[in-house]
Amino acid sequence: MHTQTSDLRIRAQKPLIAPAVLEEELPLTDASAELVARSRRDIASILNGTDDRLLVVVGPCSIHDPGAALDYAARLKEAAALYPGELLMVMRVYFEKPRTVVGWKGLINDPFLDGTYQINAGLRLARKLMRDVVTLGLPVGTEFLDTTLGQYYADLVSWGAIGARTVESQVHRELASGLSMPVGFKNRTDGDVRVAVDAIRSARHPHWFPSLTREGAPAVMGTAGNEHGHLVLRGGTKGANYGTAEVAAAVALLAEHELAPHVMVDCSHANSGKDPAVEPQVAADIAAQIAGGSRAVAAVMIESNLLGGAQDFRARPLVYGRSITDACLAWEQTLPIFARLAEAVQARRVRA
């Protein structure tokens, strides 16, 4: 009898819906497609310096309650209407969470927070929420963690991210080279920026890699390269990196490789010491740099939710509008940041 050597640790298998089937169930309307295309162009223009507005990617650390997320989106749409000439608002809509060891891995992986891992249901919830947010007239941004899941909703995404834990990954660089939107590469968790710059350079080139087609079939993908990769400064174990000196060093490294000398600053994560109360301080520092005439910071990211702080994902009942992953800034504390950043952009224009 032949000795079994494969799937020795696989306990179960479930069928996975094809991306094209889900897209047919939840199609992108013509108006929404135009919004996605236009916002991608605008984001690219901001990041290459031809548009002097500031890109603001803001929203919950992760999505666990689509209803609360849509509530947040409606408020953000109203706030965006106050500063159309200064800020381009993109809602942070993250469905996957990289874990240092173990933990809840996000809405797609475990949509009902009960360990049943109903991934097909999670994919439906994710695509529907993105479609609903875009229908409101608000662009969305997300992190691409699993290299196949983007096929289920990438047509809805205006800005993408490669995270600090995957920025060195060859497969994620290859993925980014084929994505249809601008992609931000975060510096490594220890604060190493050069690794992210290398990732930007790699993603600009064509690549071939195995993946999943929209029809759900395995295939080898050939990409054209993505010229809209950019650097995201998120701090690291060695400290924050949003200050004038750190931004200047990052821009110099980009210029060394003939890349656009503009960065995004993440006001959360290691730049805030994972304390949401520090996010306004980081944003204020960035606003001061912008008001002083700097064009180096073209974008910021803010982790914000309806309510501040975080709660344990196992708690029942869960508090509506509060994060179950990283602690977030409350909506009421987020609004003044928008005003301050918009004033900074106006001040920079006056100086110019």
Buried (B, 14 or more C-beta within 10 A) or exposed (E): EEEEEEEEEEEEEEEBBBBBEBBEEBEBEEEBBEBBEEBBBBBBBBBBEEBBBBBBBBBBBBBBBBEBBBBBBEEBBEBBEEBEEBBBBBBBBBBBBEEEEEEBBBBBBBBEBEEEBBBBBBBBBBBBBBBBBBBBBBBBBBBBBBBBBBBBBBBBBBBBBBBBBBBBBEEBBBBBBBBBBBBBBBBBBEBBBEBBBBBBBBBBEEBEBEBBEBEBEEEEBEBEBBBBBBBBBBBBEEEBBBBBEBBBBBBEBBEEEEBBBBBBBBBBBBBBBBEBBBBBBBBBBBBBBBBEEBBBBBBBBBBBBBBBBBBEBEEEEBBEBBBBBBBBBBBEBBBEBBBBBBBBBBBBEEEE
